Amino acid sequence: MKSARRQRFSRPAPSCELAELRARLAEAEETLRAIRTGEADAVVVAGKQGPQVFTLEGADHAYRVLIESMNEGAVTLTADKMILYANQCFARMVKCPLRQVIGSSFRRFLSAEDRAMLRRLLKQADKSSSKIQVLLKAGNGSQIPAQISVCPMARSGLRRATIGMVVTDMTEARRNEELLRALSYRLVEVQEAERGRVAIELHDNITQLLCAVLVRSQTLADRLSSNDGSSKGEAIKLRELLGKTAEEVERISRNLRPSVLDELGLVAVLRDTSTEFAERTGVSLKLACVQLTARLPADTELTLYRILQEALKNVEQHACARHVTVCLRQQNGFVHLAINDDGIGFDPDHHPARRKGKDGLGLLSMRERATYVGGTLKVKSVRRAGTEIEVHIPLPPCATTANLTDL
């Protein structure tokens, strides 16, 4: 805090008085300059009642009040990541006194990985504002999920570039995201249970009735003689139509909930699904998968099956592919599923569904399913160069594998 003080002087000699007046004038000018530029926060004036303090409100006072009242952290950095300014919200966020925050390095609150990410971000800060997600290391050893919004600021008088950052505590947002994901997972569980119920109804009731009608139509066709002409022909066509209907209902039942998945496991259902797809669409499909010596958890098997099912559906409807490769393998405690096609591909960043704000319901459902079981899903696609979908799901300790088999 700089101050201007009024003092009493005894009358000096004329030459000394002139020098003293010049000194006091210079001090007054310096004080006025500090007040105008906002360098002085208060002025101390000596009077009969003793020194009196007058608080000043500079041109940036309103901005300081606004920043201090924010529910988000505000930080200003030098080019070498030293904190020039931080508001109280940021100090509370990192659980450190403000006096220990200002003047320290911002790197102390970041992991090595997040430091590298921030470094890359700051290199682009002169071009546009950007955001990253990090884990802040608080003073008590805890970690706080946060979003950092970075934007460049004007250079100071010393020609040093400064960086302004807004730090948002994402703890509540992450908690809400987890609750939403749990709700979504519960909805998927209910949906799968309903699919299983409908599949059983189709298989045990509708398919059985269709088979009975098919047998009766066959009997009718056999009883008609060749002399009946058109009637016998119609009976034969009816029998064929009923047979195709029964096969279609059985296919729908298997897609809703394949019994072979529950009875024989993941490899068997991948084989059946791939064979059915190749025969129905005419697209060449090569399946290479490991034979697991221990069954995976039921939700993991179902997740991998549903992802393959959705991927093949996309190939059939959109890819215009001639060849598809499906590979299931185990490596480093993970089970990996990869689906590749040589179709027309697409640009993931400019997908039509993404422009409409949908992000592709098929891709979204596959990602969510992989996340439910602790896995990840990546999509790589280039126009006219095909698409690759990779799924990585952690394996339970008891799951081991045998030899790789090409099917």
C-alpha positions in Angstrom: 0.0 0.0 0.0 1.4 3.3 -1.0 0.4 6.5 0.8 0.8 10.2 0.7 1.6 11.9 4.0 1.2 15.4 5.1 3.9 16.6 7.4 4.8 19.8 9.3 8.1 21.4 8.7 10.0 24.2 10.5 10.9 27.1 8.3 14.2 26.3 6.6 16.6 28.7 5.0 15.4 30.0 1.6 17.6 27.8 -0.5 16.7 24.7 1.5 13.0 25.6 1.4 13.0 25.6 -2.4 14.6 22.1 -2.5 12.1 20.8 0.0 9.2 22.2 -1.9 10.5 20.5 -5.1 10.8 17.2 -3.2 7.2 17.5 -1.8 5.9 18.4 -5.3 7.6 15.3 -6.8 6.2 13.1 -4.0 2.7 14.5 -4.7 3.0 14.0 -8.4 4.1 10.4 -7.8 1.1 9.8 -5.5 -1.3 11.2 -8.0 0.2 9.0 -10.7 -0.2 5.9 -8.5 -3.8 6.9 -7.7 -4.6 7.4 -11.4 -3.1 4.1 -12.5 -4.6 2.1 -9.7 -1.3 1.3 -7.9 -2.5 2.9 -4.7 -5.3 1.2 -2.8 -5.4 3.8 0.0 -4.0 7.2 1.1 -2.8 8.0 4.6 -3.2 11.7 5.6 -1.7 13.1 8.8 -4.1 15.5 10.6 -5.0 16.9 14.1 -6.8 13.6 14.9 -3.8 11.6 13.9 -3.2 9.6 10.6 -6.4 8.9 8.6 -6.7 6.2 6.0 -8.8 6.9 2.9 -9.6 3.8 0.8 -9.5 4.3 -3.0 -11.6 2.5 -5.6 -9.6 2.3 -8.9 -11.0 1.7 -12.3 -10.7 -2.1 -11.8 -12.4 -2.1 -8.5 -15.7 -3.3 -9.9 -14.0 -6.1 -11.8 -12.2 -7.3 -8.7 -15.5 -7.4 -6.7 -17.0 -9.4 -9.6 -14.1 -11.8 -9.8 -14.0 -12.4 -6.0 -17.8 -13.1 -6.0 -17.5 -15.7 -8.7 -18.3 -19.4 -7.9 -15.4 -20.3 -10.1 -11.7 -20.0 -9.7 -9.9 -17.1 -11.5 -6.2 -17.3 -12.1 -3.7 -15.2 -14.0 -0.4 -16.8 -15.0 2.9 -15.6 -16.4 4.5 -17.3 -19.3 6.5 -19.5 -17.0 3.3 -20.6 -15.1 3.8 -18.4 -12.0 0.5 -17.3 -10.5 0.2 -13.5 -10.6 -3.3 -13.5 -9.2 -5.9 -15.9 -7.9 -9.3 -15.3 -6.3 -10.5 -16.8 -3.0 -12.6 -19.3 -4.8 -9.6 -20.9 -6.4 -7.7 -20.9 -3.0 -10.7 -22.7 -1.4 -10.8 -25.2 -4.3 -7.2 -26.3 -3.8 -7.5 -26.0 0.0 -4.5 -23.6 0.4 -4.3 -20.1 1.9 -4.4 -17.4 -0.8 -1.1 -16.0 0.3 0.5 -19.4 -0.5 -1.2 -19.6 -3.9 -0.2 -16.2 -5.3 3.4 -16.2 -6.3 3.7 -20.0 -6.5 3.8 -22.2 -9.6 0.6 -23.4 -11.1 2.4 -26.7 -11.9 2.2 -27.7 -8.2 -1.5 -28.3 -8.6 -1.2 -30.6 -11.6 0.1 -34.1 -12.3 2.8 -34.7 -14.9 0.3 -35.8 -17.5 -1.9 -32.7 -16.9 1.1 -30.4 -17.0 1.9 -31.8 -20.5 -1.7 -31.3 -21.6 -1.7 -27.7 -20.2 1.6 -27.0 -22.0 0.2 -28.0 -25.3 -2.9 -26.0 -24.7 -1.0 -22.8 -23.8 0.9 -23.0 -27.1 -2.5 -22.5 -28.8 -3.8 -19.9 -26.4 -2.8 -17.0 -28.6 -5.0 -18.4 -31.3 -8.3 -19.1 -29.5 -9.7 -19.9 -26.1 -9.6 -23.6 -25.1 -10.7 -25.9 -22.4 -9.2 -29.0 -20.8 -10.3 -31.5 -18.1 -7.7 -32.1 -15.3 -7.4 -33.4 -11.7 -6.2 -30.6 -9.4 -4.0 -31.7 -6.5 -5.3 -30.0 -3.4 -3.2 -29.0 -0.4 -4.7 -31.8 1.7 -3.7 -34.5 -0.8 -7.1 -34.9 -2.4 -7.8 -34.6 -6.1 -10.5 -32.3 -7.5 -11.9 -32.9 -11.1 -11.8 -29.5 -12.8 -12.2 -27.8 -16.1 -9.7 -25.1 -17.1 -10.8 -22.5 -19.6 -7.7 -20.7 -21.0 -7.6 -17.4 -22.9 -4.7 -15.0 -23.7 -4.6 -11.6 -22.1 -2.9 -8.4 -23.2 0.8 -8.0 -22.6 1.9 -6.0 -19.6 4.1 -2.9 -19.7 7.1 -5.2 -19.4 6.0 -6.9 -22.6 5.4 -10.2 -20.7 2.4 -12.2 -22.0 0.0 -13.3 -19.3 -2.6 -16.1 -19.4 -6.1 -15.8 -17.9 -7.8 -19.0 -16.7 -11.2 -19.8 -15.3 -11.1 -23.0 -13.2 -14.5 -24.8 -12.7 -14.9 -27.4 -10.0 -16.5 -30.4 -11.8 -17.1 -32.6 -8.7 -20.8 -32.1 -8.7 -21.0 -32.4 -12.5 -19.1 -35.7 -12.3 -21.4 -37.0 -9.6 -24.5 -36.1 -11.7 -22.9 -37.8 -14.7 -22.3 -41.0 -12.7 -25.9 -40.9 -11.4 -27.1 -40.5 -15.0 -25.0 -43.3 -16.2 -26.2 -45.6 -13.4 -29.8 -44.7 -14.4 -29.0 -45.4 -18.1 -27.4 -48.8 -17.1 -30.5 -49.7 -15.1 -32.7 -48.9 -18.1 -30.5 -51.1 -20.3 -30.9 -53.9 -17.8 -34.6 -53.5 -17.8 -34.5 -53.5 -21.6 -32.5 -56.6 -21.8 -34.8 -58.4 -19.4 -37.8 -57.4 -21.6 -36.0 -58.5 -24.7 -35.4 -61.9 -23.1 -39.1 -62.2 -22.1 -40.3 -61.3 -25.6 -37.7 -63.7 -27.2 -39.1 -66.6 -25.0 -42.7 -65.7 -26.0 -41.8 -65.6 -29.7 -39.9 -68.9 -29.5 -42.2 -70.9 -27.2 -45.6 -69.6 -28.5 -45.5 -67.8 -31.9 -42.9 -70.1 -33.5 -44.7 -73.2 -32.2 -48.0 -72.0 -33.6 -46.4 -71.2 -37.0 -44.8 -74.6 -37.1 -48.2 -76.2 -36.4 -49.8 -74.2 -39.2 -46.9 -75.1 -41.5 -47.5 -78.8 -40.8 -51.3 -78.5 -41.5 -50.6 -76.6 -44.7 -48.2 -79.4 -45.8 -50.9 -82.0 -45.1 -53.4 -79.9 -47.1 -51.0 -79.7 -50.0 -50.4 -83.4 -49.9 -54.1 -84.3 -50.0 -54.7 -82.2 -53.1 -54.2 -84.1 -56.2 -52.5 -82.8 -59.3 -56.0 -82.5 -60.9 -56.8 -79.7 -58.5 -54.4 -77.5 -60.4 -54.3 -74.0 -59.0 -55.5 -75.0 -55.6 -52.6 -77.3 -55.0 -50.2 -74.6 -56.3 -51.7 -72.1 -53.8 -51.3 -74.6 -51.0 -47.7 -75.1 -51.8 -47.0 -71.3 -51.9 -48.8 -71.0 -48.6 -46.6 -73.6 -47.1 -43.5 -71.9 -48.3 -44.6 -68.5 -47.0 -45.4 -70.0 -43.6 -41.9 -71.6 -43.6 -40.2 -68.2 -44.3 -42.3 -66.5 -41.7 -41.4 -69.1 -39.0 -37.7 -68.6 -39.9 -38.0 -64.8 -39.7 -39.7 -65.0 -36.3 -37.0 -67.4 -35.1 -34.3 -64.9 -36.3 -35.9 -62.0 -34.5 -36.1 -64.2 -31.4 -32.4 -65.0 -31.6 -31.5 -61.3 -32.1 -33.6 -60.3 -29.1 -31.8 -62.8 -26.8 -29.8 -65.6 -28.3 -30.1 -68.7 -26.2 -26.8 -69.9 -27.5 -25.1 -67.0 -25.6 -26.5 -68.3 -22.3 -25.8 -71.9 -23.0 -22.5 -72.0 -25.0 -20.9 -68.7 -24.4 -19.5 -65.7 -26.3 -17.4 -67.5 -29.0 -20.4 -69.6 -30.1 -22.7 -66.7 -30.4 -20.1 -64.7 -32.3 -19.7 -67.6 -34.7 -23.5 -68.0 -35.2 -24.0 -64.2 -35.7 -21.2 -63.9 -38.2 -22.4 -66.9 -40.2 -26.0 -65.6 -40.3 -24.8 -62.2 -41.4 -22.6 -63.5 -44.2 -25.3 -65.8 -45.5 -28.1 -63.2 -45.4 -26.1 -60.2 -46.8 -23.5 -61.9 -49.1 -20.8 -59.9 -47.4 -17.6 -61.9 -46.8 -16.9 -62.1 -43.1 -13.8 -63.6 -41.4 -13.9 -64.3 -37.7 -10.8 -64.9 -35.7 -11.3 -65.4 -32.0 -9.8 -67.1 -28.9 -11.5 -69.9 -27.2 -11.9 -68.7 -23.6 -11.3 -71.5 -21.1 -13.4 -69.7 -18.5 -16.7 -67.9 -19.1 -16.7 -64.1 -18.9 -19.2 -62.3 -16.7 -22.6 -62.4 -18.3 -22.8 -58.6 -18.7 -19.4 -58.6 -20.5 -20.5 -61.4 -22.9 -23.8 -59.6 -23.6 -22.0 -56.2 -24.1 -19.6 -57.7 -26.7 -22.4 -59.5 -28.5 -24.5 -56.3 -28.6 -21.6 -54.2 -29.9 -20.9 -56.8 -32.7 -24.6 -56.9 -33.5 -24.8 -53.1 -33.8 -21.6 -52.8 -35.8 -22.7 -55.4 -38.3 -26.1 -53.6 -38.6 -24.2 -50.4 -39.5 -22.1 -52.3 -42.1 -25.2 -53.7 -43.7 -27.1 -50.3 -43.8 -24.4 -47.8 -44.4 -20.9 -49.1 -45.2 -21.4 -50.7 -48.6 -18.5 -53.1 -47.6 -17.4 -56.3 -49.4 -15.3 -57.7 -46.6 -15.6 -57.6 -42.8 -13.1 -58.9 -40.2 -14.0 -59.6 -36.6 -11.2 -60.4 -34.1 -11.6 -61.4 -30.4 -8.4 -61.7 -28.4 -6.9 -61.4 -24.9 -3.9 -59.2 -24.0 -2.6 -57.7 -20.8 -5.6 -58.5 -18.7 -8.1 -57.2 -21.3 -10.4 -58.8 -23.8 -10.3 -57.0 -27.2 -12.9 -57.0 -29.9 -12.1 -55.4 -33.2 -14.5 -55.1 -36.2 -13.0 -53.8 -39.5 -14.8 -53.3 -42.8 -13.6 -52.0 -46.2 -16.6 -49.8 -46.8 -17.0 -46.2 -47.7 -16.2 -45.0 -44.2 -17.1 -41.6 -42.8 -15.5 -38.6 -41.0 -16.3 -38.9 -37.3 -15.9 -35.2 -36.7 -18.4 -34.3 -39.5 -20.8 -37.2 -39.2 -24.4 -36.2 -40.3 -25.8 -37.5 -37.0 -23.2 -35.4 -35.1 -24.3 -32.2 -36.9 -27.8 -32.9 -35.8 -26.7 -33.3 -32.2 -27.3 -37.0 -32.1 -23.7 -38.3 -32.3 -25.2 -41.4 -33.9 -27.4 -43.5 -31.6 -25.7 -46.7 -32.7 -22.2 -45.4 -31.8 -23.5 -43.8 -28.6 -25.2 -47.0 -27.4 -22.0 -49.0 -28.1 -19.9 -46.6 -26.2 -22.3 -46.6 -23.3 -22.4 -50.4 -23.2 -18.6 -50.6 -23.1 -18.5 -48.0 -20.3 -21.0 -50.0 -18.2 -18.6 -52.9 -17.9 -15.5 -50.7 -17.3 -14.3 -50.8 -20.9 -13.6 -48.3 -23.7 -14.7 -48.1 -27.4 -12.8 -46.3 -30.1 -14.0 -45.6 -33.7 -11.5 -45.0 -36.5 -12.9 -44.2 -39.9 -11.7 -42.4 -43.0 -13.8 -41.7 -46.1 -13.4 -44.4 -48.7 -11.0 -46.2 -46.4 -13.3 -48.3 -44.2 -14.1 -48.2 -40.5 -12.5 -49.9 -37.5 -14.3 -50.3 -34.1 -12.1 -51.4 -31.1 -13.5 -52.5 -27.8 -11.3 -53.1 -24.7 -12.9 -54.6 -21.6 -10.9 -55.7 -18.4 -10.9 -59.4 -17.8 -11.6 -61.1 -14.5 -8.4 -62.7 -13.0 -9.7 -66.2 -13.7 -10.3 -65.7 -17.4 -7.5 -67.3 -19.5 -7.3 -68.2 -23.2 -6.4 -71.0 -25.4 -5.1 -71.0 -29.0 -6.3 -68.5 -31.6 -8.7 -70.1 -34.1 -9.7 -68.8 -37.5 -13.3 -69.4 -38.4 
